[in-house]
């Protein structure tokens, strides 16, 4: 292994271009590999990423030497921004990939639609092309490649020919570490890149300059291929008179000596309030001496310009500026060396401001005030890649509010761009799309919306089928959202409604807050369906879950439950008229929760509808007590207004509707009070009833021991003390009747 590394390090400059004639076959190969579904299993992706990690680790020496030859990059910076960055990115992705790749619940779905289990599936885009750049040749090639592998794509990497040493090392790492049928490297310049662009890709990821990006975007548009473009910009830094001038000078100078200023997100120019310009320049001189005590040129901590062509471009910018060099200016073509150079300019049209330097040049433009700085920043480049405001909180907030940029580092130089797990990307003509961390996975994934419509829902879907006659009102009731604003765009507010709803936002929400229990499914089938639709774990009570929801989510939850119950009734062949009854009640803004497994005891719709007209909001009954409750309704309710009934496993020796009614009258419930009665036969029923929010719980059993130990909040607790005596009296009276 050591011999291989030494051999690799000795030939890093010998870059051989890929024959143009073979490129079509290379592209076809990765397309075929993707179509074979080889890259889709998560474990396969993880295995490739792990091998890539060790490929980088085993070739660190070659990477260091290649970066030194290509860019004069200090070893420290190579570890900081190239080797360790890529390795850490791989480790982070492998630790989170299973979580990212899982289907996720679709957000903002009305609870009725949750019956279809809407979810987001993460699918790989396909075969992708990654075109790297030279300033961080490892980082800006490997990081998007990691995202493509993690997402399940196949990929071809085209490294920058301007960093030939690193390009060769990259090819060695990819070809020796990854599955050759799924991932490959194409070397070359313009002809080879053109040949790659002539192929059909499922995504193109490009890092570089604007001019080449336009060519790539235009070519991609011919086949409607999506692109991610990571570009640059004329990034402004703004130093107000309230800024810490010394700190600003130190941090902004670092931004221009790192990688010899060849950083796409470093500031292109600095606007400084005229009151602190002299102090700012003085601080730069001090900090420059601290950074390089023995001089910049002799320091091992300062890199070089990537090639002679770029060196001459920067030299020409210095020659054409109308500004004055106040610090630096030393140059050496033989070493591709350019000293960090501070230039005092007097116009935003100066070449050092109007053009992107991409080197160790620091033009300073004095400004009158913050208004002027913001205006110039927008005029020079409306959507730069980065923005760097230095000042007090009010000033920096205003700068962000009144400008645009891909990212912002407040009181620093591009810190937002060196957090490996923070999404990074441009806006407008500084780039499209974002990557890094989870965003790299998202960049190469398609968020595929999926629903599953169960067969038992067919009765609920009848509204969508022709003929449409008579269905519009029902459709609107199911789907129409009522605005909370008027024609002038003002939000409606009613003090009466707010008070009556106890601030819950709806009548139902208000009832819930005073103890009215919401609909809940009890039949086993609908119970399971409700848990699935609402995403409620088995360990959580359905009522507790509904009560924990914000408004109007509670209303939506109850609507979803009623829809499930209605479907269950149809599925289990409920007595005719029951579904029509529920629809009728909902059309009047009332609620009916049906909790019963014995649908053959369901009440006749005509009788119940008449009683619900008198104001009853809930009728919930279950199993063995269905018959007596039905008898009670038919016998007594034509002349009495009875509040909602919840019965739960009530098995008295014989039906006793008279006793129940007596208690109801004694408690004043005949006046239509919005209360909930729960009928049961044990202390457990009592506890469950009050916990659910019932105002009254009726028990047939005399086993009331330990009731005082149960403490529950709400209106129910107010009547707990008197309940035992009322039970005995009520049922005795009922027996006599």
N, C-alpha and C positions, 0 to 999 in steps of 0.2 A: 504493500500500500504506500509506504514512504517513497519508494522508487517511482511509483506512478505519479505521485504528487510532484516530485522534483521534475520529472519529465514534463508534466503538464505545465509547470511554472516556466519552463525554459522555452516553450513554444507558443506562449499566449499571444504573441504578436503575429503569428502566421495564420491569418484568417483566409479561408478559402470560401468563395461564394458558391452557393447552390446553383447548379446548372438550371437555366430558365426552363429548359424542356422537361425537367423532372417535377416541376412545381405543381402542375395539374394533377399528377399522380399522387403527390404527397397530400394535396387537399382532398382528393377522392378517398384516400385511405382513411383519414380521420372521420370523414363523413360516414363511410361504411362502418367504421368501428362504433360510432354513436348509434347508428341504426341497428346494430346488433344488440344494443341495450347493455353492453358490457360495463359501461361506466355508471350505471344507475344504482346498483347496490351500494349502500352507505359504507359497508366494510371495504369494498374495493377502493372507494375514494380515500378512506382513511389509510389504507395500506400504501397508496401512491404518495400521499402527503408525508407519511412517516419515512418512506424511502427518500423523498426529496429532502427532508430535513437532514438525513445522514449524508446525502450527497453534498449538501452545502457544508456541513460540518467537516467532512473528510477533505474538502478542497479549500479550506480557509487560506492556506498559504498561497495557493494559486490566485485566489480572489484578491488578496492583499497586494501581490505583485502586479496583477493586471490593473488594479485601480491606480497603483503608483505609476505605472507606465502610461496609462491613458490620460490620467488627470492630475498626476502628482499628488494624489490624495493621501493625506496623513493616515497612518495605520489606525489611529484612534478614531478618525472619522469613518474609516472603512468598517470598523466594528460597530460603531454607533449607528450609522445610517444604512449600512449594507448587510453585513453578515448577521449581526444579532437581531436587527430589525426583521429580517426574513425568517430566521429561526424562531423567534418569538411569535411571529404571525402564524407560522405553521402550528406551533404548540397550542396557541389560543384557538385556532380553528378546529383542530382535532378534538379539543376538550368540549367544544360546543356544537359540533356538527349534528349530532343526533337530535339535539333540541331544536336547532334551526330548521332541520329538514322535516320535522313532524308537521302533520296537518294542523292548522290553527283555526280556531273558531272565527268565523267572519264577524267583523265588528259592526255595530249599529244596525243589527237586524231586528225588526219588530218581532216580538215574541211569538206571534201567530206563525210567522214564516220560519221560526226555529223548528217547527214540526218537520221541516224538510232537511234538517241537519246541515245547513249551509256552512261550508268550510273552505279554507284556502289550502290548496295543494301546491307544493313547491316542485316544479318540474324543471329540469335542465333545458337551456335554450337549444343546445345542439353542438355543432362544430364551430369553434370560435377562432378568430385571428387576433393575436396580441402583438402590437407593434411598440417596441420599447424605445427609450431615448438614452442619451449619453451621460447626462449630469449625475444621475444616480443609477447607473446601468444595471446593477443587480436588483436593487429595491424596486425600481419602476418596471421591471420585467417579471420578477418572481412574485411580487404581491398580487398582481392581477391573475397570474397563472394559478396561484393558490386558490383564489376565488373561483376560477373556472373549474378546477379539479374538484373542489368542495361541492360545487353545484351539480356535478355529474356531467359536465361537458367534456368533449374532446377538444384539443387545442393545438395550434401551431404558433410558436413564438418566433417573431422576427426581431432579433436584437439590433441595436443601433450600430451601424458600421463605423460611426465616429468614435466608438470605444471598442476597437477591434480585439483588444486583449480580453476584456470581460466577455465579449460576444463568444469568443472561443471557449472560455471557461463555462459559460452558460450552456453551450452545446454539449460539452463533455458531461456536465451534471445531469442534464435532461436525458441524454441518450443512455447514460449508464445507470440511471436511477428509476426512470419511469417506463411504463408499458409503451413499447415502440409503436404499437398499432394505434394507440390513442393520443400520443403526444409526440411532437417533434419540433425541430428547429430548422428554419430556413435562413441562410445567411445571404447578405447582398446589400445593394444600394437601390437606386431608383428603378432600374429594369426589373430586378427581382421583386421589389415591392409592387410594381405595376402588375407583374404576373400574378402575384397573390391577390391583388384587388380584382383581377379579372375572374376569380373564382367565386362561387356562391358560398357565403358564410351565414351562419345564424346570428352572429354578432361580431362586430369589429371593435376592439379596444385600442385606442391610440393615445400615446403621450408624446407631446412635442409642440411645434409651433403652429400658429394660426394658418399660415399659407398652405402647409401640407395638410392640415386638418380640413380645409375647404376642398382639396382634391379628393381626400378620402370620403368626406360626407357626400360629395357629388357622385362619386362612383358607387357608394353604398345605396344612394337613392335610386339608382337604376334598377336595383333588385329589392328595394324596400327593406334593406338590411339595417337593423338598429345599430347605433354606434354609441360608444362612450368616448368622449373627447376630453382628455385632461391637458389643458393648454396653459397659457400664462397670462400676463397682463401688465399694464403699467400701474402697479400697485402703489397707492399712496400711503405715506405715514404722515400723521398730523400731530405736531407738538405744540400745545397751547402754552400760554404764559403761566398757567397754573400747574403745569406738569412738573414732575421731578426731572429736571434737565439732565442731571448726571446719570440717573437710571436710564432715561430715554437714550442718551448717547451710547451708553454701554451696550444696551440690548440691540439697538439698531445697527451698531457697528458689527456686533457678532453676526447679525443677519447677512452682512455683506462680506465677511471674511470666511464664513463657513462655506467649504467647497469653492473657495475663491469667488464667491458671489454668484455662482452658477446654480441658482435655486429659483425655481419658477415662482415661488410664493414670497420671496424676499421683496422688500420695498424697492420700488424703482426710483422714487424720489421722496424727499422729506420736506414738507411744508412746516416752517417754524415761525411762530409769532415773532415779529420784528423786535420786540422788546427783549427776547431771550436768545436771539441768533448768535451773538458773540459768545455768550456763556455756553451755548450748545457746542459750538465749534471748539472752544477751549477744552471742554470735557472730552470731546472725541480725541483730541491730541493726547490727553492724559491717558485715556483708556487704551489707545493704540499702543502706547509705550508699555502699558501693563500687559497687554496681550503678547507683544513681541519685544521683550526687553533687549534682545540682541539684534533687532532689525527684522523686518518682514522677510526679505529675500533669503536670508540665511536660516530662517526658521524652518524646522521640520513640520511645523503645525499649519503651514499655509500652502494650499494647492496651486495648481497651474491651470491655465486655460486649455481646453480640450485639444485644440489644434491651431495651426498657424492662421487658417482662414478666419476663425472666430477671434483670434488675437488681433488681426488687422482690422476687423470690424470695430472692435472696441477702441483701438487706437484712432480710427477715423472719427468716431464719435467725440473723442476728446479734442481732436483737431478742429472739429466743426462747431463746438460749443462756443457761445458768446459769453460764457461765464468765466469766473476766475478760479484757478486751482489754488486752494488754501491749504491743502494737506496732500502729500503724496505726489504721484505723477511719474514715478520711476517705471521704466519698461525695459524688457530684455527679450527680443524675439527668439533668440537661440534657446531660451529656457521656457518660452511661452509664459513669461512672468509679467504680471501687471500689478503694481503696488496698489493697495486700497487708496482710492483717490477721492478727496472731498472737493466738490466744485460748487462755488457760490454762484447761482444763476439768478437772472432777473426777470424771466418770462416763462410762462407755461408752454410757450411754443418752442423753447430751446430743445435741441435734439436729445439732450440727456433726460428731458421730462417727457417729451412727446413720443419718443421711441423706447421700446424695451431694451435695456442694456444687457441684462443677463451676464453680469460680471461685477467686479469689485469697485463699482463706481457709486459715489454717494452725492448726487446733486442736492443742494439745499436751496429751497425757494422761500425767501422771507414773505410773510403775508401780514396784512393789516389786522385781521381779526378772524374769528372762526367762521363768520359768514363767507368771507373771501375764500378760505380754505375749502369749505364744502362746495362752493360753486366751482372752483378750479378742479377739484377732484372729479366732479361730475362731467365737466367739459373735457378733461384729458381722456378719461376712460370711464364710461358710465357703469360698466359691469366688470371690474377687475377681479382677479382671482383672490386677492387678499386686501385687507384694510387694517391699518395699525394706528389707532388713536391713543394719544397720551394726553391726559388731563384729569380734571376732577370728574366725579360720577355724572354730574349733569351734562358736562361737555361731551363725554364719550357716549352717553345715551343719545344725545342729540345727533352726533355724527352718525351713529348706526341707524337712527330713525330716518335721516334725510339722505342716505346714500344706499348703494347696493354693492354687494361683492359676494364672491363664492364663500368666503369665511372671514372671520374677524378675530384678531388677537388684541385684546385691550391691554394697553401698557406693556406690550411685548412685541417681539418680532416672530411672526409665524408659529407661535406655540400651538395653535389649533391644527397646524399641519404636521406636527411631529408626535401626535398621540396616535399610536397604531390602531386603536380600536374606535376612533372617532371618524365618522363619515367625512370624506374629503372629496371636494369637487368644485367646479366653477359654476358660473351662471352667465347666461347670455353668450357673448363671444369669448369668454374665458373658459368655457367648457360646458359639457353636457353629461349629466350622470354623476354618480359618486361611488366610491369603493373604500376599502379598508375595514377590517374586522367583519362584522356581520354584513355590512354593506357590500363587501366583496362577494359574499355568497348571493346576496340579493341581486347584485349587478348581472350575474350570469344565470339567474333563475327566472322562470315565468310563474307568477302567482295565479294559479288556475282555480277559478271559482267552481265549486262543485256542490250540487244539491242531490238529495236522494228522496224521491217521493214514494212513501209507502202505499201499498195497495189499500189499506184501511181508510185512507183519506179521500177516496173517490167521492163519497157523498158530499164532502166539503168543497170539492172542485166542480160540482155541478153548475155553479154560477158562471163558469167560463165557457160552457158549451152552448151552442145554438139549440133550440131557438132562444133569443135573448129577451123575449117579451116577459115583463114582470120582474126582471132580474137586476135592473139598473139600481133600484133603491137598495137592494141587498148588497150589491157590489160596493156602492158608495159607503154604506154603513160599515163594511168590512175594511175598506182601504182608504177612505178619504180622511185627510188630516185637516183639522180646523186651525186656521192661523191664530196666533196670539197677538196680532198686530192689526191696526186699522188701515184705511186706504192712504193715509198720510205716512205710513211706515212707523207709526208710534205703537209701542207695546201697550196692549190693553191691560188695565188694572181695575179690578172691582174690589173695593174694601169689603162689601158684603160677602162676595164669594170667598175672599181670603179668610174672613172670620169664620164663615160656615164650614169651610174645608180645613180649618185649623192650620192654614198655611201649607197644606199638602198639595195644593194645585188642582184638586179634583174632588168631586163629591165622594167618590169611592175612597180616595185617599183619606178624606176627613173621617169617614166612617171607620176605616181601619184604625185611625189614630185614637178613636174613642172606644175601641174594643170590638167593633163588628168584624166577625171573622170572614176572610175572603173565601172564595171557592177553593175547594181542594178535592182532588180525586181520591176515591177510596177503592173502587173496583181495581182488582189486581192489574188487569190489562192497561187501563188508563193511567193507573199509578206509575207503572213503569214507563209508559210513553211520556208522561209529563216530566218525569225525572230526566229522561233522555233529551226531550225538547228544550228544557230550561237549563240543562247542564248542571243538575243538582246531584251531588254525590249521595250515595246510599246512607252515609253517616249523618246527613243533614235533613232535618224535618222540612217538609215542603212549605208549611206555614211559616216556619222561622225564616226560611229563605225569602219568601215573598215579602214578609215584614221588613227584611233587611234591605230591600231594593229601594232606590230613590223613586220619587214620582217623576214622570208618569209610568215608570217601569212596573209598578205594582198593578196598575190598570191593565197594562199589556199582558202581564203574567196571568191575570185572571181570565182575560179574553182567550188566551191560548189554552188554558185549562178547560174552559167551557167548550171550546172547539173540539178538544180531544174527547170530552165526555159526550158531546153530541154524536161524534163519529162512532164512539163505542156503543151508544144506544142503537144506532142504525145497524151496526155490525151484529149486535146481539138480538136484533129483532124486537125492539121495545114496542110497547103498546102503541098503536096508531095515535097520532096527535101529539106525542111528547116532543118530538123535534120541532113541530110547529109552535108548540107552547114556548119553548126556549127562544125561538126566533121572535115571537110576539113580545115576549118580555124585554128582550134586548132592544127592540124597536121603540119601546117606551122608556128606555134608559134605565130599566130595572135589571136586577141580577138574579140568576137562578143557578145554584150549584146543585147538581144531582149526584149524591153519593150513595149509590145502592148497587148491589149485585143482583138483586131479585127484581128485574125489570117487569116481571109479570104483575107486580103490585103497583105499578105506576098509576098515578091518578088520571082521571079523565080531564082532558085539556079544557073543556068548556067550563067546568066547575072552578078549576084552579085559576083560570084566567080572570074570572069575575072577582075572585078574592084578591088577586094581585092588584087589581084596579084600586083597592082600598089602601094601598101603600106598602104592603109587605115586600121586602126586598130580597129575602132569602128563604128558600125552602130546601132543606137538606135532610134526607132520611136514608136509612140503611137497613138492609137485611130483614131480620125477623119483626121489626117494629113497623114495617111499611104498611101492613094492613090496618092496624089501629090508627096510625096517623092519617091514612087516607079516609077512614071512617070519621075521624074527628073533623077533618076539613069539610067533608060532605054534609055532616050533621050540624055543626055549630057555626061554621064560618059565614054562612049567608047573612047572619045577623051580628056577627062579632068580627072585629078586626084583630087578627092574631099575628103576633110578630113572628119572625123567622124561627124555624124549628130545625135543630140538628139532633138527630137521634143516633146513638152509637151502641150497638149490641144490647139493646134493651129487651129483656125477656121477662116480663111480669107473668104471674100465674095466669092472668087472663087480660084481655084488652081493657084498658082503663082510661078512656078518653075523658070521662067526666072529671076524674081526679086531676088530670093535667090541666083541664080548662079552669077548674076551681082555683088552682094555684096561679094560673095566668091572670085571672080576674083579680085575685087578691093582691097581686103585685102591680096592678094598674096597667097591665100590658094590653088591655082591650082597647085602649085609646090610640093604638097605632104607634106606640113608642118604638123607636128603632133599636130594638134589643135582639139579642140572640139567645135562644134557649137550647141547651144541650141536654138530651135525655139519655141517661145511662143506668147502669146497675151496679156500680162499684166505686170505691174511692179512686181507683185509677182513672175512671171516667171523669170523676170530679176534677182531678188534677189536670187531666188533658183538656177538659173544657175551659177551665179558667186560664190555662196557659195559652190556649188558642184565642182567648179574648172574649169568651162568652160572658154576657151580663147575668145570665141565670143558668144554673145547672140543676136539673131534676134527677133525683136518684130513686130507684125502686127499692134498693137495698137499705137496710138499717145499719149496715157496717160502716159507720162514720168515724171510727176511731182514728185519731191522728190528723183530722182535718185541720186543726189549729196550727199544725206544724208547717203547713204549706203557705208560703207568702208569695203572692203575685200582685203585680202592679196593675193599675187601670181601674175602670169603674167596677169591675167584678168584685174586687176586694171589699167594697163598701157593704155588700150584702152577705158576705160569707158568714158573719156571726149569727145571723138570724135563720140561716138556711135549714139547719137540722130540724128545728121545731116546725117550720113551715112544711117540710116534707111530710112529717108524720100526720100533721093536721090535714094537709091537702089530700093525701092518699086515703085517710080514713073517711073524709067527706066524699071522696070519689067512690069508695066502696058502698057507702050508704045510697048514693045516687044510682 
